[in-house]
Amino acid sequence: MKNIVKGLSFVLALSSFGIMNAQNKQNKNLSIKVNKEESKDYIPAVRLINNPDGSCTFEKGKIPTLKHLNTTTFWMSNKTEDWEKNAHPAPRRQYVITLKGNIRFKVTDGSTFIIKPGTVLLAEDLKGKGHSWDMVKSKSWERLYIPIDENADDNFIKND
């Protein structure tokens, strides 16, 4: 019985390989061209920035979709250290993509905003006391950190 199962598994694997190979040959010349500069689609974003005096504030805006981001790495986190909830500047320019959780950010003047999944946070407040945050109706915060290359455009468009 084991030999029959092994044999069937082998035949199925070969068949799957043959089908995938045929699909690759059929789609070999398929290309999709998207004019990234003309995309009118955006994702909402909030950017943390420093004022000239070093205090932290924020701007609401958007980031165009289908634009390449100048980055070479990213990492995920679902853990929170105590120091992260206290006021701190961003360690680097980075996109923070919330996958799960609702997070209330607070800036120097006491103003707050909430980040939910679907809104990109740009952390660019690299000086001063920075920002703090806490979870709102959430027990955990799952997120991606995507550093922005040093001299790269962050693609942020401030709301009017």
Backbone as CSV, one residue per row, in Angstrom:
resi,resn,N_x,N_y,N_z,CA_x,CA_y,CA_z,C_x,C_y,C_z
1,MET,0.822,-1.194,0.000,0.000,0.000,0.000,0.871,1.265,0.000
2,LYS,1.949,1.229,0.826,2.842,2.378,0.886,3.456,2.652,-0.478
3,ASN,3.811,1.593,-1.209,4.418,1.775,-2.528,3.429,2.395,-3.507
4,ILE,2.148,2.037,-3.383,1.127,2.612,-4.268,0.996,4.108,-3.992
5,VAL,0.951,4.482,-2.702,0.843,5.891,-2.322,2.067,6.660,-2.805
6,LYS,3.246,6.081,-2.626,4.472,6.727,-3.096,4.439,6.905,-4.608
7,GLY,3.994,5.867,-5.302,3.922,5.928,-6.756,2.951,6.997,-7.226
8,LEU,1.764,7.052,-6.593,0.779,8.076,-6.943,1.314,9.477,-6.656
9,SER,1.980,9.630,-5.529,2.561,10.922,-5.179,3.590,11.353,-6.214
10,PHE,4.405,10.404,-6.661,5.412,10.699,-7.671,4.769,11.120,-8.990
11,VAL,3.730,10.393,-9.409,3.026,10.719,-10.653,2.384,12.096,-10.552
12,LEU,1.733,12.392,-9.417,1.112,13.706,-9.222,2.157,14.815,-9.243
13,ALA,3.293,14.578,-8.622,4.354,15.583,-8.609,4.858,15.844,-10.024
14,LEU,5.069,14.786,-10.793,5.519,14.962,-12.181,4.474,15.690,-13.019
15,SER,3.208,15.350,-12.808,2.128,16.011,-13.551,2.083,17.488,-13.217
16,SER,2.180,17.807,-11.941,2.154,19.204,-11.507,3.322,19.965,-12.109
17,PHE,4.502,19.349,-12.120,5.671,19.982,-12.697,5.458,20.248,-14.181
18,GLY,4.901,19.274,-14.885,4.642,19.431,-16.315,3.643,20.547,-16.588
19,ILE,2.590,20.641,-15.799,1.578,21.691,-15.965,2.192,23.052,-15.694
20,MET,2.968,23.164,-14.596,3.596,24.446,-14.264,4.580,24.855,-15.352
21,ASN,5.330,23.907,-15.863,6.302,24.206,-16.906,5.591,24.687,-18.171
22,ALA,4.476,24.048,-18.517,3.710,24.464,-19.696,3.141,25.858,-19.498
23,GLN,2.652,26.157,-18.284,2.115,27.489,-18.003,3.206,28.539,-18.118
24,ASN,4.400,28.230,-17.623,5.504,29.177,-17.718,5.861,29.452,-19.168
25,LYS,5.845,28.410,-20.013,6.163,28.601,-21.428,5.106,29.455,-22.104
26,GLN,3.824,29.238,-21.747,2.747,30.013,-22.353,2.832,31.482,-21.939
27,ASN,3.223,31.752,-20.714,3.248,33.118,-20.187,4.623,33.766,-20.292
28,LYS,5.532,33.118,-20.972,6.903,33.599,-21.037,6.997,35.036,-21.550
29,ASN,6.209,35.373,-22.545,6.282,36.696,-23.146,5.226,37.651,-22.618
30,LEU,4.500,37.226,-21.609,3.454,38.075,-21.037,4.106,39.162,-20.192
31,SER,3.766,40.406,-20.447,4.275,41.496,-19.619,3.148,42.489,-19.379
32,ILE,3.162,43.033,-18.198,2.160,44.020,-17.825,2.888,45.325,-17.603
33,LYS,2.474,46.354,-18.291,3.110,47.659,-18.150,2.187,48.579,-17.370
34,VAL,2.725,49.130,-16.309,1.975,50.069,-15.490,2.763,51.368,-15.452
35,ASN,2.109,52.455,-15.831,2.754,53.750,-15.739,2.623,54.221,-14.301
36,LYS,3.674,54.034,-13.540,3.637,54.335,-12.108,3.420,55.809,-11.824
37,GLU,3.899,56.664,-12.700,3.750,58.101,-12.471,2.308,58.576,-12.640
38,GLU,1.507,57.833,-13.386,0.138,58.255,-13.628,-0.874,57.595,-12.694
39,SER,-0.392,56.740,-11.772,-1.302,56.060,-10.865,-2.029,57.082,-10.000
40,LYS,-3.334,56.936,-9.918,-4.133,57.851,-9.107,-4.580,57.177,-7.810
41,ASP,-4.022,56.030,-7.534,-4.366,55.299,-6.328,-3.366,55.623,-5.224
42,TYR,-3.883,55.789,-4.019,-3.051,56.157,-2.881,-3.446,55.347,-1.659
43,ILE,-2.534,55.270,-0.726,-2.785,54.673,0.581,-2.632,55.792,1.602
44,PRO,-3.584,55.915,2.539,-3.468,56.977,3.542,-2.203,56.804,4.386
45,ALA,-1.645,57.936,4.804,-0.404,57.898,5.577,-0.368,59.054,6.570
46,VAL,0.387,58.844,7.628,0.680,59.897,8.601,2.195,59.909,8.761
47,ARG,2.769,61.121,8.722,4.224,61.249,8.834,4.581,61.984,10.111
48,LEU,5.431,61.369,10.926,6.002,62.012,12.107,7.232,62.782,11.663
49,ILE,7.304,64.067,12.019,8.439,64.903,11.627,8.871,65.784,12.798
50,ASN,10.049,66.359,12.675,10.541,67.308,13.668,10.259,68.730,13.223
51,ASN,9.866,69.565,14.176,9.789,71.002,13.963,11.217,71.545,14.035
52,PRO,11.436,72.790,13.589,12.792,73.365,13.664,13.391,73.330,15.073
53,ASP,12.554,73.420,16.118,13.074,73.395,17.490,13.336,71.975,18.003
54,GLY,13.102,70.957,17.164,13.351,69.578,17.561,12.142,68.861,18.114
55,SER,11.051,69.596,18.372,9.845,68.927,18.858,9.237,68.091,17.730
56,CYS,8.346,67.196,18.106,7.744,66.272,17.146,6.315,66.697,16.821
57,THR,5.949,66.605,15.560,4.587,66.852,15.121,4.247,65.827,14.042
58,PHE,3.059,65.936,13.465,2.697,64.995,12.411,1.924,65.691,11.310
59,GLU,1.949,65.055,10.133,1.201,65.520,8.975,0.389,64.342,8.444
60,LYS,-0.836,64.622,8.005,-1.641,63.581,7.367,-1.492,63.718,5.862
61,GLY,-1.477,62.604,5.178,-1.316,62.626,3.738,-1.575,61.271,3.122
62,LYS,-0.815,60.988,2.081,-1.006,59.739,1.348,0.287,59.379,0.632
63,ILE,0.352,58.110,0.226,1.489,57.602,-0.535,0.921,56.934,-1.779
64,PRO,1.467,57.261,-2.949,0.962,56.626,-4.165,1.292,55.135,-4.189
65,THR,0.368,54.366,-4.737,0.615,52.933,-4.891,1.433,52.700,-6.153
66,LEU,1.940,51.517,-6.278,2.707,51.078,-7.447,3.973,51.884,-7.687
67,LYS,4.513,52.482,-6.618,5.815,53.161,-6.708,6.820,52.272,-5.977
68,HIS,7.966,52.139,-6.568,9.003,51.347,-5.917,9.557,52.117,-4.736
69,LEU,9.743,51.412,-3.622,10.316,52.013,-2.430,11.810,51.738,-2.427
70,ASN,12.583,52.737,-2.081,14.035,52.582,-2.031,14.436,51.974,-0.693
71,THR,14.405,50.659,-0.653,14.732,49.947,0.568,15.384,48.621,0.210
72,THR,16.130,48.076,1.123,16.791,46.803,0.858,16.431,45.732,1.880
73,THR,15.699,46.105,2.916,15.379,45.132,3.961,14.091,45.523,4.663
74,PHE,13.524,44.612,5.404,12.406,44.896,6.294,12.374,43.812,7.353
75,TRP,11.663,44.071,8.431,11.475,43.054,9.457,10.107,43.227,10.082
76,MET,9.675,42.187,10.764,8.355,42.164,11.390,8.517,42.118,12.901
77,SER,7.479,42.601,13.583,7.492,42.529,15.039,6.074,42.376,15.560
78,ASN,5.944,41.615,16.627,4.676,41.527,17.343,4.914,41.647,18.847
79,LYS,6.115,42.040,19.192,6.484,42.238,20.597,6.633,43.726,20.870
80,THR,6.448,44.083,22.124,6.568,45.483,22.520,7.434,45.571,23.769
81,GLU,8.469,46.356,23.685,9.321,46.636,24.837,8.737,47.842,25.569
82,ASP,8.927,47.928,26.868,8.386,49.056,27.642,8.889,50.403,27.132
83,TRP,10.179,50.480,26.766,10.748,51.753,26.317,10.054,52.274,25.062
84,GLU,9.501,51.375,24.243,8.864,51.790,22.999,7.620,52.642,23.238
85,LYS,6.961,52.430,24.360,5.741,53.187,24.655,6.056,54.570,25.211
86,ASN,7.271,54.762,25.727,7.694,56.065,26.231,8.146,56.943,25.069
87,ALA,8.176,58.254,25.296,8.596,59.173,24.236,9.999,58.811,23.749
88,HIS,10.130,58.707,22.423,11.413,58.389,21.803,11.394,58.848,20.348
89,PRO,12.540,59.271,19.818,12.596,59.607,18.396,12.694,58.323,17.576
90,ALA,12.361,58.414,16.313,12.517,57.261,15.424,14.010,56.944,15.289
91,PRO,14.372,55.680,15.286,15.791,55.326,15.168,16.346,55.525,13.757
92,ARG,15.448,55.642,12.782,15.821,55.815,11.382,14.575,56.235,10.629
93,ARG,14.717,56.768,9.428,13.554,57.030,8.576,13.005,55.671,8.165
94,GLN,11.707,55.463,8.403,11.139,54.166,8.077,9.631,54.226,7.924
95,TYR,9.134,53.308,7.090,7.702,53.069,7.014,7.386,52.047,8.099
96,VAL,6.266,52.256,8.793,5.796,51.270,9.757,4.403,50.868,9.284
97,ILE,4.263,49.621,8.916,3.026,49.107,8.351,2.325,48.264,9.402
98,THR,1.184,48.731,9.875,0.425,47.997,10.883,-0.389,46.901,10.220
99,LEU,-0.176,45.680,10.667,-0.927,44.531,10.167,-2.116,44.224,11.071
100,LYS,-1.922,44.445,12.372,-2.970,44.159,13.351,-2.797,45.090,14.529
101,GLY,-3.902,45.674,14.984,-3.869,46.550,16.148,-4.255,47.973,15.804
102,ASN,-4.664,48.717,16.808,-4.980,50.141,16.701,-4.067,50.860,17.679
103,ILE,-3.288,51.805,17.149,-2.255,52.445,17.956,-2.469,53.953,17.967
104,ARG,-2.509,54.535,19.182,-2.630,55.986,19.334,-1.240,56.562,19.551
105,PHE,-0.836,57.439,18.643,0.452,58.120,18.743,0.236,59.497,19.342
106,LYS,1.205,59.930,20.146,1.153,61.241,20.781,2.452,61.971,20.472
107,VAL,2.325,63.249,20.065,3.501,64.068,19.736,3.737,65.105,20.830
108,THR,4.773,65.908,20.662,5.253,66.827,21.684,4.177,67.736,22.276
109,ASP,3.312,68.318,21.433,2.308,69.255,21.945,1.071,68.566,22.528
110,GLY,1.097,67.244,22.620,-0.027,66.493,23.180,-1.040,66.035,22.147
111,SER,-0.914,66.462,20.900,-1.826,66.025,19.846,-1.663,64.526,19.605
112,THR,-2.758,63.887,19.238,-2.731,62.447,18.992,-3.374,62.105,17.659
113,PHE,-3.058,60.939,17.163,-3.713,60.352,15.996,-3.667,58.848,16.159
114,ILE,-4.543,58.154,15.471,-4.619,56.699,15.570,-4.228,56.077,14.235
115,ILE,-3.367,55.091,14.312,-2.981,54.291,13.150,-3.684,52.941,13.266
116,LYS,-4.358,52.574,12.192,-5.022,51.272,12.075,-4.454,50.570,10.854
117,PRO,-4.685,49.271,10.721,-4.265,48.608,9.485,-4.866,49.341,8.281
118,GLY,-4.048,49.561,7.265,-4.507,50.281,6.087,-3.971,51.697,6.008
119,THR,-3.332,52.176,7.071,-2.702,53.497,7.078,-1.217,53.308,7.337
120,VAL,-0.400,53.922,6.518,1.052,53.822,6.654,1.542,54.904,7.605
121,LEU,2.427,54.543,8.508,3.101,55.512,9.366,4.503,55.722,8.814
122,LEU,4.874,56.974,8.598,6.251,57.302,8.237,6.893,57.908,9.472
123,ALA,7.869,57.248,10.002,8.575,57.742,11.181,9.815,58.489,10.707
124,GLU,9.773,59.820,10.816,10.897,60.647,10.383,11.248,61.699,11.436
125,ASP,10.817,61.486,12.665,11.146,62.391,13.781,12.407,61.865,14.454
126,LEU,13.548,62.185,13.888,14.816,61.589,14.299,15.520,62.313,15.442
127,LYS,14.980,63.456,15.879,15.630,64.265,16.918,14.657,64.526,18.060
128,GLY,15.184,65.063,19.134,14.350,65.500,20.252,13.721,64.342,21.010
129,LYS,12.630,64.667,21.731,11.943,63.662,22.551,11.159,62.665,21.713
130,GLY,10.773,63.068,20.512,10.070,62.140,19.632,8.605,61.970,19.984
131,HIS,8.113,60.772,19.821,6.696,60.441,19.977,6.538,59.311,20.989
132,SER,5.321,59.127,21.441,4.988,57.965,22.271,3.731,57.346,21.686
133,TRP,3.389,56.171,22.144,2.190,55.513,21.639,1.647,54.524,22.665
134,ASP,0.381,54.186,22.491,-0.228,53.124,23.289,-1.290,52.436,22.432
135,MET,-1.629,51.222,22.822,-2.615,50.448,22.075,-4.028,50.864,22.473
136,VAL,-4.912,50.904,21.483,-6.305,51.268,21.712,-7.162,50.065,21.329
137,LYS,-7.874,49.520,22.289,-8.731,48.359,22.044,-7.973,47.224,21.359
138,SER,-6.693,47.103,21.662,-5.854,46.062,21.078,-4.967,45.480,22.163
139,LYS,-4.694,44.193,22.054,-3.790,43.552,22.999,-2.395,43.390,22.414
140,SER,-2.304,43.473,21.082,-0.996,43.341,20.450,-0.927,44.225,19.207
141,TRP,0.288,44.498,18.795,0.526,45.310,17.605,1.463,44.516,16.700
142,GLU,0.943,44.084,15.559,1.755,43.376,14.576,2.091,44.363,13.470
143,ARG,3.379,44.455,13.120,3.802,45.487,12.181,5.049,45.082,11.410
144,LEU,5.232,45.768,10.291,6.437,45.650,9.478,7.204,46.957,9.590
145,TYR,8.502,46.876,9.700,9.363,48.049,9.647,10.123,47.994,8.327
146,ILE,10.017,49.061,7.546,10.708,49.131,6.258,11.551,50.405,6.243
147,PRO,12.864,50.291,6.475,13.727,51.470,6.467,13.753,52.133,5.090
148,ILE,13.864,53.449,5.093,13.962,54.226,3.861,15.430,54.569,3.672
149,ASP,15.955,54.301,2.486,17.354,54.637,2.204,17.613,56.104,2.543
150,GLU,18.830,56.391,2.958,19.196,57.693,3.523,18.731,58.904,2.710
151,ASN,19.011,58.941,1.443,18.671,60.111,0.633,17.462,59.886,-0.272
152,ALA,16.712,58.827,-0.013,15.584,58.481,-0.882,14.348,59.321,-0.553
153,ASP,13.541,59.527,-1.558,12.255,60.200,-1.398,11.328,59.243,-0.653
154,ASP,10.556,59.753,0.302,9.627,58.900,1.034,8.280,58.764,0.317
155,ASN,8.090,59.482,-0.787,6.872,59.440,-1.612,5.637,59.963,-0.896
156,PHE,5.797,60.647,0.217,4.672,61.178,0.994,4.116,62.425,0.321
157,ILE,2.801,62.495,0.218,2.119,63.678,-0.309,1.217,64.199,0.796
158,LYS,1.514,65.392,1.281,0.737,66.000,2.367,-0.642,66.390,1.871
159,ASN,-1.667,66.135,2.720,-3.034,66.567,2.382,-3.104,68.079,2.354
160,ASP,-3.963,68.600,1.479,-4.144,70.068,1.388,-4.865,70.616,2.588
